[in-house]
């Protein structure tokens, strides 16, 4: 079976983005040891290109943080997240998060290569 990609898009408060980025750089090292984290990306300030037959500008704009994790399937994903939340090192890092209230909007989608 082909890999399942978990795409996590966040709209994080711009005024706290430096704090989030610093936390995420450290958190990603832990995550890479425990799952197949392909990476995380943050917006660089270049305006989003919105096109199509019915383009729509969203109230919050485009996501400014994206994480991508690769799994074999949903079973592996569920087990991986469950193990992570039981991991003392991750819990300690999560407790240092700059603030869950900084997430204005979050979405998770799942993709496979066509």
Secondary structure as UniProt FT lines:
FT   STRAND          4..12
FT   HELIX           14..16
FT   HELIX           17..34
FT   STRAND          36..42
FT   TURN            53..54
FT   TURN            59..60
FT   STRAND          65..71
FT   HELIX           74..85
FT   HELIX           88..95
FT   HELIX           100..102
FT   STRAND          103..112
//
